[in-house]
Amino acid sequence: LAESVVHAAETSGASSAALVEHATTFFSYSWTGTRLGDMLDAVEGQLERLEASDGKPRFVWIDMFCASQNLLAGVFEPDAHPRGSAERAARKEDTDHIFGDALEAVGELLLYCSPLSGTWLAPPHPYLDPERGEPPERWERRGPGAITRAWCLFEMGECLAKGYPLHVVLSPADVEGFEGLLTRRFDEIAGIVASIDAREAQISKTEDREYILAQVNRVEGGLGGVTQAVCAALRAWLAREGRAALARLPAAERGTSVLIHQLGRMLADQGELEEAGELFREALQAKRETLGDKHPSTLDTIYNLGDLLKAQGDLEGALALFCEDLEG
Protein backbone atom coordinates (compact mmCIF):
# COMPACT_ATOMS: atom_id res chain seq x y z
CA LEU A 1 0.00 0.00 0.00
CA ALA A 2 2.80 2.41 0.84
CA GLU A 3 4.46 1.69 -2.51
CA SER A 4 1.12 2.27 -4.26
CA VAL A 5 0.80 5.73 -2.70
CA VAL A 6 4.31 6.65 -3.81
CA HIS A 7 3.62 5.31 -7.31
CA ALA A 8 0.33 7.25 -7.56
CA ALA A 9 2.10 10.43 -6.46
CA GLU A 10 4.91 10.00 -8.97
CA THR A 11 2.43 9.26 -11.78
CA SER A 12 0.36 12.37 -11.06
CA GLY A 13 3.34 14.63 -10.36
CA ALA A 14 2.27 15.18 -6.74
CA SER A 15 4.06 14.70 -3.45
CA SER A 16 3.22 11.45 -1.67
CA ALA A 17 2.96 13.50 1.54
CA ALA A 18 -0.05 15.27 0.01
CA LEU A 19 -1.92 11.97 -0.31
CA VAL A 20 -1.65 10.85 3.33
CA GLU A 21 -2.79 12.87 6.33
CA HIS A 22 -4.78 12.57 9.54
CA ALA A 23 -8.26 11.27 8.69
CA THR A 24 -11.09 13.77 8.25
CA THR A 25 -13.74 11.33 7.03
CA PHE A 26 -14.75 7.77 7.99
CA PHE A 27 -16.07 5.31 5.39
CA SER A 28 -18.56 2.76 6.74
CA TYR A 29 -19.39 -0.25 4.58
CA SER A 30 -20.05 -3.99 4.66
CA TRP A 31 -17.30 -6.31 3.51
CA THR A 32 -19.97 -8.81 2.45
CA GLY A 33 -21.07 -8.20 -1.12
CA THR A 34 -19.02 -5.01 -1.65
CA ARG A 35 -16.76 -4.78 -4.70
CA LEU A 36 -13.55 -2.81 -4.31
CA GLY A 37 -13.94 -0.83 -7.55
CA ASP A 38 -17.54 0.14 -6.76
CA MET A 39 -16.55 1.24 -3.26
CA LEU A 40 -13.65 3.41 -4.41
CA ASP A 41 -15.73 4.99 -7.20
CA ALA A 42 -18.39 5.89 -4.61
CA VAL A 43 -15.83 7.45 -2.25
CA GLU A 44 -14.06 9.36 -5.00
CA GLY A 45 -17.31 10.77 -6.41
CA GLN A 46 -18.52 11.97 -3.01
CA LEU A 47 -15.16 13.56 -2.17
CA GLU A 48 -15.26 15.55 -5.40
CA ARG A 49 -18.71 16.90 -4.50
CA LEU A 50 -17.81 17.71 -0.89
CA GLU A 51 -14.49 19.36 -1.69
CA ALA A 52 -16.10 21.40 -4.49
CA SER A 53 -18.76 22.64 -2.06
CA ASP A 54 -16.46 23.84 0.75
CA GLY A 55 -12.91 23.73 -0.65
CA LYS A 56 -11.62 21.51 2.19
CA PRO A 57 -9.44 18.51 1.26
CA ARG A 58 -10.58 15.14 2.67
CA PHE A 59 -8.57 12.16 3.88
CA VAL A 60 -10.64 9.02 4.30
CA TRP A 61 -10.25 6.24 6.87
CA ILE A 62 -11.10 2.91 5.17
CA ASP A 63 -10.35 -0.07 7.36
CA MET A 64 -8.84 -2.29 4.66
CA PHE A 65 -6.26 0.44 3.93
CA CYS A 66 -5.75 1.92 7.41
CA ALA A 67 -5.51 -1.30 9.40
CA SER A 68 -3.79 -4.63 8.76
CA GLN A 69 -6.55 -7.18 8.36
CA ASN A 70 -4.12 -9.98 9.22
CA LEU A 71 -3.07 -8.29 12.44
CA LEU A 72 -6.68 -7.40 13.30
CA ALA A 73 -7.72 -11.03 12.90
CA GLY A 74 -4.62 -12.36 14.66
CA VAL A 75 -3.82 -14.50 11.62
CA PHE A 76 -0.05 -14.42 11.04
CA GLU A 77 2.88 -16.80 11.47
CA PRO A 78 0.64 -19.43 13.12
CA ASP A 79 3.55 -21.82 13.65
CA ALA A 80 5.72 -19.18 15.36
CA HIS A 81 2.87 -17.65 17.39
CA PRO A 82 0.09 -20.18 18.14
CA ARG A 83 -3.41 -18.94 18.98
CA GLY A 84 -3.78 -18.04 22.65
CA SER A 85 -0.07 -17.36 23.18
CA ALA A 86 1.16 -14.11 24.75
CA GLU A 87 3.37 -13.49 21.70
CA ARG A 88 0.38 -13.69 19.38
CA ALA A 89 -1.72 -11.42 21.62
CA ALA A 90 1.10 -8.87 21.76
CA ARG A 91 1.21 -8.63 17.97
CA LYS A 92 -2.56 -8.50 17.35
CA GLU A 93 -3.94 -5.03 16.64
CA ASP A 94 -6.39 -3.73 19.24
CA THR A 95 -9.81 -4.18 17.65
CA ASP A 96 -11.46 -2.50 20.65
CA HIS A 97 -9.69 0.80 20.02
CA ILE A 98 -8.48 1.03 16.44
CA PHE A 99 -11.95 1.88 15.06
CA GLY A 100 -12.93 3.97 18.07
CA ASP A 101 -9.76 6.05 17.80
CA ALA A 102 -10.41 6.67 14.10
CA LEU A 103 -13.99 7.76 14.83
CA GLU A 104 -12.70 10.21 17.46
CA ALA A 105 -10.38 11.79 14.88
CA VAL A 106 -12.83 12.37 12.00
CA GLY A 107 -15.65 14.87 11.56
CA GLU A 108 -18.03 13.19 9.09
CA LEU A 109 -19.21 9.76 7.93
CA LEU A 110 -19.63 8.31 4.44
CA LEU A 111 -22.20 5.48 4.56
CA TYR A 112 -22.13 3.03 1.66
CA CYS A 113 -25.81 2.37 0.94
CA SER A 114 -25.58 -0.11 -1.90
CA PRO A 115 -27.41 -2.23 -2.89
CA LEU A 116 -30.47 0.02 -2.74
CA SER A 117 -32.99 -2.50 -4.02
CA GLY A 118 -33.33 -6.21 -4.64
CA THR A 119 -32.49 -9.07 -2.28
CA TRP A 120 -29.25 -10.78 -1.33
CA LEU A 121 -28.33 -13.87 0.70
CA ALA A 122 -27.26 -12.97 4.23
CA PRO A 123 -24.10 -14.67 5.56
CA PRO A 124 -24.67 -17.34 8.24
CA HIS A 125 -23.62 -15.02 11.08
CA PRO A 126 -25.34 -14.66 14.47
CA TYR A 127 -27.21 -11.54 15.55
CA LEU A 128 -25.35 -8.79 17.40
CA ASP A 129 -28.11 -8.98 20.02
CA PRO A 130 -27.94 -12.51 21.50
CA GLU A 131 -31.52 -12.20 22.76
CA ARG A 132 -32.78 -12.26 19.16
CA GLY A 133 -32.10 -15.99 18.88
CA GLU A 134 -30.78 -17.39 15.61
CA PRO A 135 -31.16 -15.77 12.17
CA PRO A 136 -33.23 -17.67 9.58
CA GLU A 137 -31.39 -20.13 7.36
CA ARG A 138 -30.71 -18.88 3.83
CA TRP A 139 -32.06 -15.48 4.81
CA GLU A 140 -32.89 -13.22 1.86
CA ARG A 141 -32.20 -9.69 3.09
CA ARG A 142 -33.05 -6.39 1.39
CA GLY A 143 -31.45 -2.98 1.35
CA PRO A 144 -27.94 -1.66 2.07
CA GLY A 145 -25.59 -4.28 3.49
CA ALA A 146 -23.90 -1.78 5.83
CA ILE A 147 -27.10 -1.31 7.81
CA THR A 148 -27.17 -5.04 8.59
CA ARG A 149 -23.64 -5.25 10.01
CA ALA A 150 -22.78 -4.82 13.69
CA TRP A 151 -19.54 -2.88 13.20
CA CYS A 152 -21.27 -0.47 10.79
CA LEU A 153 -24.00 0.16 13.35
CA PHE A 154 -21.30 0.88 15.92
CA GLU A 155 -19.67 3.33 13.50
CA MET A 156 -22.95 5.04 12.64
CA GLY A 157 -24.03 5.19 16.27
CA GLU A 158 -20.76 6.78 17.35
CA CYS A 159 -20.82 9.39 14.58
CA LEU A 160 -24.49 10.30 14.93
CA ALA A 161 -24.11 10.58 18.72
CA LYS A 162 -21.29 13.09 18.12
CA GLY A 163 -23.43 15.05 15.66
CA TYR A 164 -21.22 14.28 12.65
CA PRO A 165 -22.88 14.80 9.25
CA LEU A 166 -23.74 11.57 7.44
CA HIS A 167 -23.27 11.43 3.66
CA VAL A 168 -24.83 8.56 1.70
CA VAL A 169 -22.70 7.15 -1.13
CA LEU A 170 -23.80 4.65 -3.79
CA SER A 171 -22.18 2.26 -6.25
CA PRO A 172 -22.00 3.38 -9.91
CA ALA A 173 -24.84 0.98 -10.81
CA ASP A 174 -27.10 2.41 -8.11
CA VAL A 175 -26.24 5.97 -9.11
CA GLU A 176 -27.20 5.16 -12.70
CA GLY A 177 -30.57 3.68 -11.69
CA PHE A 178 -31.28 6.08 -8.83
CA GLU A 179 -33.36 8.56 -10.82
CA GLY A 180 -35.67 5.78 -11.96
CA LEU A 181 -35.98 4.43 -8.42
CA LEU A 182 -36.86 7.88 -7.12
CA THR A 183 -39.43 8.73 -9.78
CA ARG A 184 -41.09 5.32 -10.17
CA ARG A 185 -40.31 3.30 -7.01
CA PHE A 186 -39.75 5.92 -4.32
CA ASP A 187 -42.01 4.01 -1.94
CA GLU A 188 -39.75 0.95 -2.24
CA ILE A 189 -36.68 2.83 -0.97
CA ALA A 190 -38.77 4.54 1.72
CA GLY A 191 -40.03 1.11 2.81
CA ILE A 192 -36.48 -0.23 3.11
CA VAL A 193 -35.47 2.76 5.24
CA ALA A 194 -38.58 2.38 7.41
CA SER A 195 -37.87 -1.32 8.02
CA ILE A 196 -34.34 -0.82 9.39
CA ASP A 197 -33.97 -2.54 12.77
CA ALA A 198 -30.58 -2.47 14.50
CA ARG A 199 -31.62 -5.52 16.54
CA GLU A 200 -31.29 -7.59 13.35
CA ALA A 201 -27.67 -6.60 12.71
CA GLN A 202 -25.34 -9.57 12.28
CA ILE A 203 -21.81 -10.03 13.55
CA SER A 204 -19.07 -12.23 12.12
CA LYS A 205 -17.02 -12.56 15.34
CA THR A 206 -18.96 -13.08 18.54
CA GLU A 207 -15.90 -12.04 20.57
CA ASP A 208 -16.55 -8.46 19.34
CA ARG A 209 -20.14 -8.51 20.58
CA GLU A 210 -19.50 -7.32 24.14
CA TYR A 211 -17.45 -4.31 23.04
CA ILE A 212 -19.84 -3.21 20.27
CA LEU A 213 -22.94 -3.58 22.45
CA ALA A 214 -21.25 -1.59 25.25
CA GLN A 215 -20.46 1.23 22.82
CA VAL A 216 -23.89 1.15 21.17
CA ASN A 217 -25.60 1.27 24.56
CA ARG A 218 -23.89 4.63 25.20
CA VAL A 219 -26.30 6.05 22.62
CA GLU A 220 -29.57 7.05 24.24
CA GLY A 221 -31.98 4.16 23.72
CA GLY A 222 -29.25 1.63 22.86
CA LEU A 223 -29.97 -0.41 19.73
CA GLY A 224 -33.40 1.21 19.46
CA GLY A 225 -31.81 4.66 19.64
CA VAL A 226 -29.34 3.74 16.90
CA THR A 227 -32.25 2.50 14.75
CA GLN A 228 -34.06 5.81 15.21
CA ALA A 229 -30.97 7.91 14.49
CA VAL A 230 -29.98 5.95 11.38
CA CYS A 231 -33.55 5.92 10.03
CA ALA A 232 -33.89 9.67 10.62
CA ALA A 233 -30.59 10.39 8.85
CA LEU A 234 -31.52 8.20 5.87
CA ARG A 235 -35.03 9.66 5.65
CA ALA A 236 -33.53 13.16 5.59
CA TRP A 237 -31.19 12.06 2.77
CA LEU A 238 -34.04 10.45 0.85
CA ALA A 239 -36.21 13.57 1.24
CA ARG A 240 -33.37 15.75 -0.11
CA GLU A 241 -32.89 13.46 -3.10
CA GLY A 242 -36.65 13.29 -3.68
CA ARG A 243 -36.96 17.09 -3.70
CA ALA A 244 -34.05 17.36 -6.14
CA ALA A 245 -35.52 14.70 -8.44
CA LEU A 246 -38.90 16.43 -8.37
CA ALA A 247 -37.27 19.75 -9.30
CA ARG A 248 -35.71 18.06 -12.34
CA LEU A 249 -39.05 16.76 -13.69
CA PRO A 250 -40.68 18.75 -16.52
CA ALA A 251 -43.49 20.98 -15.25
CA ALA A 252 -46.06 18.96 -17.21
CA GLU A 253 -45.07 15.74 -15.40
CA ARG A 254 -44.56 16.98 -11.83
CA GLY A 255 -48.12 17.12 -10.57
CA THR A 256 -49.19 13.71 -11.87
CA SER A 257 -45.93 11.90 -11.03
CA VAL A 258 -45.67 9.02 -8.60
CA LEU A 259 -42.80 10.90 -6.98
CA ILE A 260 -44.79 13.95 -5.84
CA HIS A 261 -47.39 11.69 -4.24
CA GLN A 262 -44.92 9.41 -2.43
CA LEU A 263 -42.64 12.27 -1.37
CA GLY A 264 -45.63 14.10 0.09
CA ARG A 265 -46.64 11.01 2.05
CA MET A 266 -43.14 10.54 3.44
CA LEU A 267 -42.83 14.20 4.44
CA ALA A 268 -46.24 14.02 6.13
CA ASP A 269 -45.11 10.92 8.06
CA GLN A 270 -42.02 12.85 9.17
CA GLY A 271 -44.14 15.73 10.45
CA GLU A 272 -43.24 18.11 7.60
CA LEU A 273 -46.94 18.94 7.17
CA GLU A 274 -46.63 22.36 5.51
CA GLU A 275 -44.31 21.12 2.77
CA ALA A 276 -46.34 17.93 2.31
CA GLY A 277 -49.50 20.03 1.97
CA GLU A 278 -47.92 22.14 -0.78
CA LEU A 279 -47.04 18.99 -2.72
CA PHE A 280 -50.50 17.44 -2.27
CA ARG A 281 -52.20 20.67 -3.42
CA GLU A 282 -49.96 20.89 -6.49
CA ALA A 283 -50.66 17.25 -7.30
CA LEU A 284 -54.40 17.64 -6.77
CA GLN A 285 -54.65 20.63 -9.09
CA ALA A 286 -52.66 18.84 -11.80
CA LYS A 287 -54.71 15.65 -11.49
CA ARG A 288 -58.05 17.48 -11.56
CA GLU A 289 -56.96 19.21 -14.77
CA THR A 290 -55.49 16.17 -16.53
CA LEU A 291 -57.26 13.10 -15.06
CA GLY A 292 -60.55 14.51 -13.81
CA ASP A 293 -62.17 14.69 -10.37
CA LYS A 294 -63.22 11.01 -10.24
CA HIS A 295 -59.98 9.33 -11.32
CA PRO A 296 -58.65 6.89 -8.65
CA SER A 297 -55.31 8.75 -8.53
CA THR A 298 -57.11 12.07 -8.01
CA LEU A 299 -59.22 10.52 -5.24
CA ASP A 300 -56.07 9.17 -3.54
CA THR A 301 -54.61 12.67 -3.44
CA ILE A 302 -57.91 14.14 -2.19
CA TYR A 303 -57.85 11.66 0.69
CA ASN A 304 -54.18 12.32 1.52
CA LEU A 305 -54.73 16.08 1.57
CA GLY A 306 -57.81 15.60 3.76
CA ASP A 307 -55.84 13.42 6.16
CA LEU A 308 -53.12 16.08 6.35
CA LEU A 309 -55.64 18.86 7.04
CA LYS A 310 -57.11 16.72 9.80
CA ALA A 311 -53.62 16.33 11.35
CA GLN A 312 -53.22 20.12 11.17
CA GLY A 313 -56.54 20.65 12.99
CA ASP A 314 -58.45 21.98 9.97
CA LEU A 315 -61.42 19.68 10.48
CA GLU A 316 -63.79 21.66 8.25
CA GLY A 317 -61.37 21.52 5.32
CA ALA A 318 -60.68 17.85 5.96
CA LEU A 319 -64.40 17.01 6.09
CA ALA A 320 -65.07 18.65 2.72
CA LEU A 321 -62.30 16.60 1.09
CA PHE A 322 -63.33 13.34 2.80
CA CYS A 323 -66.94 13.85 1.61
CA GLU A 324 -65.76 14.45 -1.97
CA ASP A 325 -63.50 11.41 -1.77
CA LEU A 326 -66.31 9.21 -0.43
CA GLU A 327 -68.76 10.42 -3.07
CA GLY A 328 -66.15 9.83 -5.79
C-alpha positions as CSV (number, residue, x, y, z in Angstrom):
1,L,0.0,0.0,0.0
2,A,2.8,2.4,0.8
3,E,4.5,1.7,-2.5
4,S,1.1,2.3,-4.3
5,V,0.8,5.7,-2.7
6,V,4.3,6.7,-3.8
7,H,3.6,5.3,-7.3
8,A,0.3,7.3,-7.6
9,A,2.1,10.4,-6.5
10,E,4.9,10.0,-9.0
11,T,2.4,9.3,-11.8
12,S,0.4,12.4,-11.1
13,G,3.3,14.6,-10.4
14,A,2.3,15.2,-6.7
15,S,4.1,14.7,-3.4
16,S,3.2,11.4,-1.7
17,A,3.0,13.5,1.5
18,A,0.0,15.3,0.0
19,L,-1.9,12.0,-0.3
20,V,-1.6,10.8,3.3
21,E,-2.8,12.9,6.3
22,H,-4.8,12.6,9.5
23,A,-8.3,11.3,8.7
24,T,-11.1,13.8,8.3
25,T,-13.7,11.3,7.0
26,F,-14.8,7.8,8.0
27,F,-16.1,5.3,5.4
28,S,-18.6,2.8,6.7
29,Y,-19.4,-0.3,4.6
30,S,-20.0,-4.0,4.7
31,W,-17.3,-6.3,3.5
32,T,-20.0,-8.8,2.5
33,G,-21.1,-8.2,-1.1
34,T,-19.0,-5.0,-1.6
35,R,-16.8,-4.8,-4.7
36,L,-13.5,-2.8,-4.3
37,G,-13.9,-0.8,-7.5
38,D,-17.5,0.1,-6.8
39,M,-16.6,1.2,-3.3
40,L,-13.7,3.4,-4.4
41,D,-15.7,5.0,-7.2
42,A,-18.4,5.9,-4.6
43,V,-15.8,7.5,-2.3
44,E,-14.1,9.4,-5.0
45,G,-17.3,10.8,-6.4
46,Q,-18.5,12.0,-3.0
47,L,-15.2,13.6,-2.2
48,E,-15.3,15.6,-5.4
49,R,-18.7,16.9,-4.5
50,L,-17.8,17.7,-0.9
51,E,-14.5,19.4,-1.7
52,A,-16.1,21.4,-4.5
53,S,-18.8,22.6,-2.1
54,D,-16.5,23.8,0.8
55,G,-12.9,23.7,-0.6
56,K,-11.6,21.5,2.2
57,P,-9.4,18.5,1.3
58,R,-10.6,15.1,2.7
59,F,-8.6,12.2,3.9
60,V,-10.6,9.0,4.3
61,W,-10.2,6.2,6.9
62,I,-11.1,2.9,5.2
63,D,-10.4,-0.1,7.4
64,M,-8.8,-2.3,4.7
65,F,-6.3,0.4,3.9
66,C,-5.8,1.9,7.4
67,A,-5.5,-1.3,9.4
68,S,-3.8,-4.6,8.8
69,Q,-6.6,-7.2,8.4
70,N,-4.1,-10.0,9.2
71,L,-3.1,-8.3,12.4
72,L,-6.7,-7.4,13.3
73,A,-7.7,-11.0,12.9
74,G,-4.6,-12.4,14.7
75,V,-3.8,-14.5,11.6
76,F,0.0,-14.4,11.0
77,E,2.9,-16.8,11.5
78,P,0.6,-19.4,13.1
79,D,3.5,-21.8,13.6
80,A,5.7,-19.2,15.4
81,H,2.9,-17.7,17.4
82,P,0.1,-20.2,18.1
83,R,-3.4,-18.9,19.0
84,G,-3.8,-18.0,22.6
85,S,-0.1,-17.4,23.2
86,A,1.2,-14.1,24.8
87,E,3.4,-13.5,21.7
88,R,0.4,-13.7,19.4
89,A,-1.7,-11.4,21.6
90,A,1.1,-8.9,21.8
91,R,1.2,-8.6,18.0
92,K,-2.6,-8.5,17.4
93,E,-3.9,-5.0,16.6
94,D,-6.4,-3.7,19.2
95,T,-9.8,-4.2,17.7
96,D,-11.5,-2.5,20.7
97,H,-9.7,0.8,20.0
98,I,-8.5,1.0,16.4
99,F,-12.0,1.9,15.1
100,G,-12.9,4.0,18.1
101,D,-9.8,6.0,17.8
102,A,-10.4,6.7,14.1
103,L,-14.0,7.8,14.8
104,E,-12.7,10.2,17.5
105,A,-10.4,11.8,14.9
106,V,-12.8,12.4,12.0
107,G,-15.7,14.9,11.6
108,E,-18.0,13.2,9.1
109,L,-19.2,9.8,7.9
110,L,-19.6,8.3,4.4
111,L,-22.2,5.5,4.6
112,Y,-22.1,3.0,1.7
113,C,-25.8,2.4,0.9
114,S,-25.6,-0.1,-1.9
115,P,-27.4,-2.2,-2.9
116,L,-30.5,0.0,-2.7
117,S,-33.0,-2.5,-4.0
118,G,-33.3,-6.2,-4.6
119,T,-32.5,-9.1,-2.3
120,W,-29.3,-10.8,-1.3
121,L,-28.3,-13.9,0.7
122,A,-27.3,-13.0,4.2
123,P,-24.1,-14.7,5.6
124,P,-24.7,-17.3,8.2
125,H,-23.6,-15.0,11.1
126,P,-25.3,-14.7,14.5
127,Y,-27.2,-11.5,15.6
128,L,-25.3,-8.8,17.4
129,D,-28.1,-9.0,20.0
130,P,-27.9,-12.5,21.5
131,E,-31.5,-12.2,22.8
132,R,-32.8,-12.3,19.2
133,G,-32.1,-16.0,18.9
134,E,-30.8,-17.4,15.6
135,P,-31.2,-15.8,12.2
136,P,-33.2,-17.7,9.6
137,E,-31.4,-20.1,7.4
138,R,-30.7,-18.9,3.8
139,W,-32.1,-15.5,4.8
140,E,-32.9,-13.2,1.9
141,R,-32.2,-9.7,3.1
142,R,-33.0,-6.4,1.4
143,G,-31.4,-3.0,1.3
144,P,-27.9,-1.7,2.1
145,G,-25.6,-4.3,3.5
146,A,-23.9,-1.8,5.8
147,I,-27.1,-1.3,7.8
148,T,-27.2,-5.0,8.6
149,R,-23.6,-5.3,10.0
150,A,-22.8,-4.8,13.7
151,W,-19.5,-2.9,13.2
152,C,-21.3,-0.5,10.8
153,L,-24.0,0.2,13.3
154,F,-21.3,0.9,15.9
155,E,-19.7,3.3,13.5
156,M,-23.0,5.0,12.6
157,G,-24.0,5.2,16.3
158,E,-20.8,6.8,17.4
159,C,-20.8,9.4,14.6
160,L,-24.5,10.3,14.9
161,A,-24.1,10.6,18.7
162,K,-21.3,13.1,18.1
163,G,-23.4,15.0,15.7
164,Y,-21.2,14.3,12.7
165,P,-22.9,14.8,9.3
166,L,-23.7,11.6,7.4
167,H,-23.3,11.4,3.7
168,V,-24.8,8.6,1.7
169,V,-22.7,7.1,-1.1
170,L,-23.8,4.7,-3.8
171,S,-22.2,2.3,-6.3
172,P,-22.0,3.4,-9.9
173,A,-24.8,1.0,-10.8
174,D,-27.1,2.4,-8.1
175,V,-26.2,6.0,-9.1
176,E,-27.2,5.2,-12.7
177,G,-30.6,3.7,-11.7
178,F,-31.3,6.1,-8.8
179,E,-33.4,8.6,-10.8
180,G,-35.7,5.8,-12.0
181,L,-36.0,4.4,-8.4
182,L,-36.9,7.9,-7.1
183,T,-39.4,8.7,-9.8
184,R,-41.1,5.3,-10.2
185,R,-40.3,3.3,-7.0
186,F,-39.8,5.9,-4.3
187,D,-42.0,4.0,-1.9
188,E,-39.7,1.0,-2.2
189,I,-36.7,2.8,-1.0
190,A,-38.8,4.5,1.7
191,G,-40.0,1.1,2.8
192,I,-36.5,-0.2,3.1
193,V,-35.5,2.8,5.2
194,A,-38.6,2.4,7.4
195,S,-37.9,-1.3,8.0
196,I,-34.3,-0.8,9.4
197,D,-34.0,-2.5,12.8
198,A,-30.6,-2.5,14.5
199,R,-31.6,-5.5,16.5
200,E,-31.3,-7.6,13.4
201,A,-27.7,-6.6,12.7
202,Q,-25.3,-9.6,12.3
203,I,-21.8,-10.0,13.6
204,S,-19.1,-12.2,12.1
205,K,-17.0,-12.6,15.3
206,T,-19.0,-13.1,18.5
207,E,-15.9,-12.0,20.6
208,D,-16.5,-8.5,19.3
209,R,-20.1,-8.5,20.6
210,E,-19.5,-7.3,24.1
211,Y,-17.5,-4.3,23.0
212,I,-19.8,-3.2,20.3
213,L,-22.9,-3.6,22.5
214,A,-21.3,-1.6,25.3
215,Q,-20.5,1.2,22.8
216,V,-23.9,1.2,21.2
217,N,-25.6,1.3,24.6
218,R,-23.9,4.6,25.2
219,V,-26.3,6.0,22.6
220,E,-29.6,7.0,24.2
221,G,-32.0,4.2,23.7
222,G,-29.2,1.6,22.9
223,L,-30.0,-0.4,19.7
224,G,-33.4,1.2,19.5
225,G,-31.8,4.7,19.6
226,V,-29.3,3.7,16.9
227,T,-32.2,2.5,14.8
228,Q,-34.1,5.8,15.2
229,A,-31.0,7.9,14.5
230,V,-30.0,5.9,11.4
231,C,-33.6,5.9,10.0
232,A,-33.9,9.7,10.6
233,A,-30.6,10.4,8.8
234,L,-31.5,8.2,5.9
235,R,-35.0,9.7,5.6
236,A,-33.5,13.2,5.6
237,W,-31.2,12.1,2.8
238,L,-34.0,10.5,0.9
239,A,-36.2,13.6,1.2
240,R,-33.4,15.8,-0.1
241,E,-32.9,13.5,-3.1
242,G,-36.7,13.3,-3.7
243,R,-37.0,17.1,-3.7
244,A,-34.0,17.4,-6.1
245,A,-35.5,14.7,-8.4
246,L,-38.9,16.4,-8.4
247,A,-37.3,19.7,-9.3
248,R,-35.7,18.1,-12.3
249,L,-39.0,16.8,-13.7
250,P,-40.7,18.8,-16.5
251,A,-43.5,21.0,-15.3
252,A,-46.1,19.0,-17.2
253,E,-45.1,15.7,-15.4
254,R,-44.6,17.0,-11.8
255,G,-48.1,17.1,-10.6
256,T,-49.2,13.7,-11.9
257,S,-45.9,11.9,-11.0
258,V,-45.7,9.0,-8.6
259,L,-42.8,10.9,-7.0
260,I,-44.8,14.0,-5.8
261,H,-47.4,11.7,-4.2
262,Q,-44.9,9.4,-2.4
263,L,-42.6,12.3,-1.4
264,G,-45.6,14.1,0.1
265,R,-46.6,11.0,2.1
266,M,-43.1,10.5,3.4
267,L,-42.8,14.2,4.4
268,A,-46.2,14.0,6.1
269,D,-45.1,10.9,8.1
270,Q,-42.0,12.9,9.2
271,G,-44.1,15.7,10.5
272,E,-43.2,18.1,7.6
273,L,-46.9,18.9,7.2
274,E,-46.6,22.4,5.5
275,E,-44.3,21.1,2.8
276,A,-46.3,17.9,2.3
277,G,-49.5,20.0,2.0
278,E,-47.9,22.1,-0.8
279,L,-47.0,19.0,-2.7
280,F,-50.5,17.4,-2.3
281,R,-52.2,20.7,-3.4
282,E,-50.0,20.9,-6.5
283,A,-50.7,17.2,-7.3
284,L,-54.4,17.6,-6.8
285,Q,-54.7,20.6,-9.1
286,A,-52.7,18.8,-11.8
287,K,-54.7,15.6,-11.5
288,R,-58.0,17.5,-11.6
289,E,-57.0,19.2,-14.8
290,T,-55.5,16.2,-16.5
291,L,-57.3,13.1,-15.1
292,G,-60.5,14.5,-13.8
293,D,-62.2,14.7,-10.4
294,K,-63.2,11.0,-10.2
295,H,-60.0,9.3,-11.3
296,P,-58.6,6.9,-8.6
297,S,-55.3,8.7,-8.5
298,T,-57.1,12.1,-8.0
299,L,-59.2,10.5,-5.2
300,D,-56.1,9.2,-3.5
301,T,-54.6,12.7,-3.4
302,I,-57.9,14.1,-2.2
303,Y,-57.8,11.7,0.7
304,N,-54.2,12.3,1.5
305,L,-54.7,16.1,1.6
306,G,-57.8,15.6,3.8
307,D,-55.8,13.4,6.2
308,L,-53.1,16.1,6.4
309,L,-55.6,18.9,7.0
310,K,-57.1,16.7,9.8
311,A,-53.6,16.3,11.3
312,Q,-53.2,20.1,11.2
313,G,-56.5,20.6,13.0
314,D,-58.4,22.0,10.0
315,L,-61.4,19.7,10.5
316,E,-63.8,21.7,8.3
317,G,-61.4,21.5,5.3
318,A,-60.7,17.8,6.0
319,L,-64.4,17.0,6.1
320,A,-65.1,18.6,2.7
321,L,-62.3,16.6,1.1
322,F,-63.3,13.3,2.8
323,C,-66.9,13.8,1.6
324,E,-65.8,14.5,-2.0
325,D,-63.5,11.4,-1.8
326,L,-66.3,9.2,-0.4
327,E,-68.8,10.4,-3.1
328,G,-66.2,9.8,-5.8
